[in-house]
Amino acid sequence: MPVARIKLISRNANDVKSIANQIIEIAKALNIKYKGPIPLPTRVLRITTRKTPCGDGSHTFEHWEMRMHKWIVEIDGSEQALRQVTRIPVPDTVQIEMTLS
């Protein structure tokens, strides 16, 4: 049986957790083997900018940061389970990548 690897990516960790929990509940309800959720290292994007636009004045800087949370869930690729997973309402903040192997 093929295995579906579902990668969830978002800036909001709570959105990723809720969708991963919904996928696991589907797998439990259908008695399907699953692995995860496996949290991957959080990617932190940092940007430092100068506060003054012209470059004159004091040397003050602003620091901006964005965190990208990634989780992986693997389930057996039964047709019924994959249909239910694709029907999960996904917020705009979450990106989903699904691969079958």
Backbone as a chain_set.jsonl record, in Angstrom:
{"seq": "MPVARIKLISRNANDVKSIANQIIEIAKALNIKYKGPIPLPTRVLRITTRKTPCGDGSHTFEHWEMRMHKWIVEIDGSEQALRQVTRIPVPDTVQIEMTLS", "coords": {"N": [[0.851, -1.182, 0.0], [0.57, 2.23, -0.83], [2.26, 5.039, 0.696], [1.266, 8.084, 2.064], [2.816, 11.103, 2.345], [2.508, 13.923, 4.175], [3.23, 17.249, 4.252], [3.177, 20.004, 6.304], [3.211, 23.487, 6.342], [3.62, 26.598, 7.892], [3.29, 29.971, 9.183], [2.07, 30.208, 11.565], [2.034, 28.336, 14.396], [-0.056, 27.089, 15.765], [-2.069, 26.697, 13.842], [-0.886, 24.75, 12.214], [-0.659, 22.619, 14.029], [-3.378, 22.073, 14.58], [-4.389, 21.179, 12.098], [-2.754, 18.954, 11.654], [-3.586, 17.354, 13.788], [-6.243, 16.888, 12.998], [-5.816, 15.316, 10.721], [-4.662, 13.053, 11.895], [-6.803, 12.179, 13.465], [-8.564, 11.369, 11.46], [-7.12, 9.194, 10.432], [-7.097, 7.512, 12.681], [-9.847, 7.008, 12.961], [-10.381, 5.503, 10.704], [-8.857, 3.272, 11.096], [-6.141, 3.226, 10.171], [-2.664, 2.946, 9.58], [-0.35, 5.304, 10.884], [2.21, 7.819, 11.073], [3.652, 10.207, 13.134], [2.538, 13.409, 14.358], [5.539, 14.784, 13.042], [7.679, 17.155, 14.087], [9.59, 19.392, 12.21], [12.736, 21.198, 12.088], [12.315, 24.598, 13.013], [12.292, 27.232, 10.769], [13.918, 30.26, 10.843], [13.611, 33.451, 9.728], [15.454, 36.324, 9.514], [15.616, 39.849, 9.392], [17.429, 42.798, 9.251], [17.072, 46.239, 9.409], [17.821, 49.65, 8.666], [16.744, 52.418, 10.618], [16.547, 55.117, 9.818], [15.722, 56.575, 6.747], [17.431, 58.07, 5.066], [20.055, 57.72, 5.838], [21.54, 59.429, 7.356], [22.169, 60.716, 10.681], [21.527, 59.035, 13.827], [22.834, 55.732, 14.453], [20.649, 53.582, 14.319], [18.794, 50.579, 14.412], [16.258, 48.36, 13.156], [14.884, 45.21, 13.934], [13.545, 42.454, 12.324], [11.587, 39.5, 12.301], [10.617, 36.286, 11.151], [8.988, 33.247, 11.601], [8.963, 29.971, 10.331], [7.047, 27.204, 10.591], [7.237, 23.686, 10.346], [5.728, 20.588, 9.842], [5.481, 17.027, 9.602], [3.337, 14.45, 8.543], [2.676, 11.072, 8.16], [0.637, 8.797, 6.468], [-1.044, 5.72, 5.67], [-1.813, 5.22, 2.277], [-4.701, 4.941, 1.627], [-7.586, 5.159, -0.448], [-9.978, 6.207, 0.564], [-9.17, 7.526, 2.922], [-7.47, 9.52, 1.901], [-9.267, 11.037, 0.433], [-10.835, 12.123, 2.495], [-8.896, 13.615, 3.821], [-8.288, 15.561, 1.926], [-10.565, 17.053, 2.06], [-10.457, 18.558, 4.338], [-10.929, 21.664, 5.913], [-8.718, 24.196, 5.186], [-6.822, 26.816, 6.525], [-5.792, 30.009, 5.098], [-3.215, 30.534, 5.848], [-1.745, 28.23, 5.935], [0.303, 25.957, 4.208], [0.159, 23.078, 2.219], [1.821, 20.135, 1.32], [1.607, 17.202, -0.453], [2.755, 13.949, -0.953], [2.902, 10.855, -2.635], [4.231, 7.651, -2.123]], "CA": [[0.0, 0.0, 0.0], [1.391, 3.444, -0.856], [2.268, 5.887, 1.885], [1.105, 9.509, 1.768], [3.568, 11.984, 3.24], [1.867, 15.233, 4.158], [4.072, 18.259, 4.887], [2.414, 21.206, 6.637], [4.099, 24.62, 6.542], [2.874, 27.795, 8.226], [3.897, 30.904, 10.125], [1.342, 30.056, 12.823], [2.208, 26.959, 14.874], [-1.345, 26.522, 16.178], [-2.773, 26.226, 12.647], [-0.244, 23.498, 11.795], [-1.03, 21.586, 14.999], [-4.785, 21.697, 14.451], [-4.577, 20.386, 10.879], [-2.102, 17.659, 11.885], [-4.473, 16.577, 14.661], [-7.391, 16.447, 12.201], [-5.367, 14.212, 9.859], [-4.481, 11.887, 12.757], [-8.14, 11.709, 13.836], [-9.08, 10.634, 10.296], [-6.406, 7.912, 10.376], [-7.579, 6.677, 13.786], [-11.232, 6.611, 12.698], [-10.393, 4.506, 9.636], [-7.908, 2.213, 11.454], [-5.042, 3.292, 9.211], [-1.377, 3.226, 10.216], [0.149, 6.656, 10.676], [3.402, 8.233, 11.807], [3.721, 11.644, 13.308], [3.213, 14.445, 13.584], [6.967, 14.941, 13.282], [8.05, 18.556, 13.86], [10.896, 19.66, 11.614], [13.294, 22.427, 12.667], [11.656, 25.843, 12.63], [13.174, 28.121, 10.014], [13.775, 31.634, 11.32], [14.106, 34.436, 8.774], [15.711, 37.576, 10.218], [15.995, 40.984, 8.554], [17.809, 43.981, 10.007], [16.989, 47.424, 8.56], [18.17, 50.916, 9.299], [15.526, 53.174, 10.889], [16.483, 56.358, 9.048], [15.781, 56.256, 5.316], [18.461, 58.798, 4.325], [21.383, 57.28, 6.232], [22.134, 60.382, 8.296], [21.631, 60.628, 12.033], [22.064, 57.982, 14.691], [22.891, 54.397, 13.879], [19.641, 52.739, 14.978], [18.334, 49.523, 13.524], [15.081, 47.568, 13.519], [15.077, 43.783, 13.668], [12.297, 41.773, 11.991], [11.764, 38.052, 12.345], [9.474, 35.47, 10.759], [9.249, 31.833, 11.858], [8.22, 29.029, 9.489], [6.907, 25.924, 11.281], [7.004, 22.584, 9.415], [5.414, 19.291, 10.443], [5.224, 15.95, 8.644], [2.467, 13.357, 8.971], [2.627, 10.007, 7.163], [-0.469, 7.858, 6.632], [-1.194, 4.787, 4.555], [-2.517, 5.919, 1.208], [-5.979, 4.401, 1.171], [-8.335, 6.15, -1.214], [-10.976, 6.83, 1.433], [-8.482, 8.45, 3.824], [-6.972, 10.673, 1.151], [-10.424, 11.886, 0.116], [-11.215, 12.877, 3.692], [-7.835, 14.584, 4.111], [-8.396, 16.687, 0.99], [-11.763, 17.834, 2.403], [-10.231, 19.335, 5.56], [-10.823, 23.108, 5.632], [-7.353, 24.655, 5.472], [-6.719, 28.28, 6.496], [-4.887, 30.564, 4.082], [-1.847, 30.639, 6.38], [-1.095, 26.918, 5.923], [0.616, 25.374, 2.907], [0.202, 21.627, 2.328], [2.436, 19.376, 0.235], [1.306, 15.785, -0.265], [3.416, 13.08, -1.912], [2.64, 9.417, -2.502], [5.381, 6.821, -2.476]], "C": [[0.888, 1.234, 0.0], [1.245, 4.245, 0.432], [2.163, 7.344, 1.439], [1.871, 10.31, 2.806], [3.008, 13.388, 3.072], [2.751, 16.201, 4.932], [3.241, 19.526, 5.058], [3.382, 22.326, 6.97], [3.247, 25.85, 6.832], [3.698, 28.704, 9.127], [3.269, 30.771, 11.504], [1.406, 28.598, 13.264], [0.882, 26.319, 15.254], [-2.145, 26.008, 14.989], [-2.207, 24.889, 12.182], [-0.652, 22.355, 12.723], [-2.466, 21.134, 14.808], [-5.031, 20.849, 13.208], [-3.928, 19.017, 11.025], [-2.974, 16.775, 12.773], [-5.707, 16.089, 13.913], [-7.012, 15.275, 11.306], [-5.209, 12.934, 10.685], [-5.828, 11.315, 13.195], [-8.781, 10.935, 12.69], [-8.433, 9.259, 10.227], [-6.881, 6.979, 11.488], [-8.989, 6.166, 13.522], [-11.309, 5.501, 11.655], [-9.465, 3.324, 9.906], [-6.768, 2.104, 10.436], [-3.761, 3.593, 9.987], [-0.935, 4.642, 9.881], [1.407, 6.868, 11.494], [3.347, 9.743, 11.951], [2.67, 12.141, 14.262], [4.671, 14.621, 14.016], [7.309, 16.408, 13.033], [9.458, 18.65, 13.284], [11.449, 20.944, 12.227], [12.597, 23.669, 12.112], [12.667, 26.744, 11.929], [12.888, 29.55, 10.449], [14.417, 32.564, 10.299], [14.25, 35.768, 9.512], [16.163, 38.642, 9.223], [16.288, 42.159, 9.466], [17.796, 45.165, 9.048], [17.365, 48.656, 9.365], [16.905, 51.731, 9.482], [15.43, 54.44, 10.044], [16.616, 56.042, 7.566], [16.945, 56.922, 4.58], [19.874, 58.358, 4.686], [22.078, 58.233, 7.173], [21.537, 60.159, 9.681], [22.252, 59.475, 12.8], [22.013, 56.627, 13.997], [21.929, 53.486, 14.651], [19.07, 51.778, 13.956], [17.056, 48.886, 14.059], [15.357, 46.13, 13.12], [13.711, 43.144, 13.446], [12.581, 40.28, 11.923], [10.47, 37.362, 11.921], [9.851, 34.002, 10.947], [8.352, 30.972, 10.976], [8.232, 27.666, 10.181], [6.555, 24.848, 10.254], [6.757, 21.307, 10.208], [5.147, 18.292, 9.333], [4.333, 14.905, 9.3], [2.46, 12.345, 7.838], [1.459, 9.09, 7.484], [-0.453, 6.894, 5.455], [-2.133, 5.409, 3.529], [-3.781, 5.247, 0.728], [-6.786, 5.528, 0.53], [-9.324, 6.91, -0.338], [-10.326, 7.861, 2.369], [-8.019, 9.692, 3.083], [-8.112, 11.597, 0.73], [-10.827, 12.729, 1.309], [-10.161, 13.931, 4.043], [-7.947, 15.79, 3.185], [-9.616, 17.555, 1.283], [-11.607, 18.644, 3.686], [-10.173, 20.814, 5.193], [-9.47, 23.64, 6.106], [-7.335, 26.181, 5.458], [-5.701, 28.747, 5.461], [-3.438, 30.597, 4.549], [-1.07, 29.34, 6.275], [-0.905, 26.439, 4.486], [0.771, 23.869, 3.1], [0.861, 21.047, 1.08], [2.186, 17.903, 0.504], [1.996, 14.974, -1.364], [3.056, 11.638, -1.601], [3.874, 8.656, -2.919], [5.079, 5.37, -2.173]], "O": [[1.863, 1.288, 0.75], [0.251, 4.139, 1.15], [2.885, 7.78, 0.544], [1.606, 10.205, 4.004], [3.029, 13.962, 1.983], [2.998, 16.007, 6.122], [2.677, 20.053, 4.099], [4.28, 22.144, 7.792], [2.278, 26.126, 6.125], [4.669, 28.274, 9.75], [3.866, 31.174, 12.502], [0.885, 27.72, 12.576], [0.716, 25.112, 15.08], [-2.829, 24.992, 15.103], [-2.96, 23.994, 11.799], [-0.954, 21.254, 12.262], [-2.749, 19.937, 14.867], [-5.806, 19.894, 13.26], [-4.487, 18.019, 10.571], [-3.086, 15.573, 12.531], [-6.176, 14.979, 14.168], [-7.797, 14.34, 11.145], [-5.579, 11.852, 10.228], [-5.981, 10.097, 13.288], [-9.472, 9.944, 12.928], [-9.117, 8.264, 9.99], [-7.05, 5.781, 11.26], [-9.295, 5.014, 13.826], [-12.2, 4.654, 11.713], [-9.299, 2.463, 9.043], [-6.479, 1.026, 9.917], [-3.765, 4.388, 10.927], [-1.115, 5.122, 8.761], [1.64, 6.179, 12.487], [3.033, 10.462, 11.001], [1.984, 11.347, 14.905], [4.985, 14.608, 15.206], [7.241, 16.869, 11.893], [10.398, 18.057, 13.812], [10.694, 21.705, 12.83], [12.33, 23.775, 10.915], [13.761, 26.984, 12.44], [11.74, 29.994, 10.422], [15.617, 32.479, 10.037], [13.28, 36.279, 10.07], [16.975, 38.382, 8.336], [15.494, 42.481, 10.35], [18.431, 45.116, 7.994], [17.238, 48.686, 10.589], [16.059, 51.744, 8.588], [14.34, 54.8, 9.599], [17.527, 55.316, 7.168], [17.405, 56.395, 3.567], [20.805, 58.598, 3.916], [23.113, 57.885, 7.742], [20.516, 59.487, 9.825], [23.342, 59.002, 12.478], [21.234, 56.419, 13.066], [22.344, 52.721, 15.521], [18.888, 52.121, 12.788], [16.81, 48.878, 15.265], [15.985, 45.866, 12.095], [12.819, 43.276, 14.284], [13.671, 39.855, 11.538], [9.374, 37.792, 12.28], [10.914, 33.568, 10.502], [7.146, 31.203, 10.88], [9.286, 27.049, 10.339], [5.694, 25.054, 9.398], [7.499, 20.992, 11.138], [4.655, 18.649, 8.263], [4.54, 14.524, 10.453], [2.26, 12.712, 6.68], [1.299, 8.654, 8.624], [0.076, 7.202, 4.387], [-3.125, 6.046, 3.883], [-3.927, 5.003, -0.47], [-6.679, 6.691, 0.919], [-9.485, 8.122, -0.485], [-10.874, 8.943, 2.579], [-8.164, 10.804, 3.591], [-7.934, 12.814, 0.679], [-11.127, 13.914, 1.163], [-10.502, 15.018, 4.511], [-7.723, 16.922, 3.614], [-9.693, 18.685, 0.801], [-12.535, 19.349, 4.082], [-9.453, 21.192, 4.269], [-9.131, 23.542, 7.285], [-7.781, 26.789, 4.486], [-4.856, 27.974, 5.01], [-2.526, 30.681, 3.726], [0.14, 29.33, 6.499], [-1.818, 26.505, 3.663], [1.439, 23.429, 4.037], [0.522, 21.402, -0.049], [2.519, 17.406, 1.58], [1.846, 15.267, -2.55], [2.924, 11.255, -0.439], [4.494, 8.964, -3.937], [5.923, 4.503, -2.4]]}, "num_chains": 1, "name": "protein.A"}
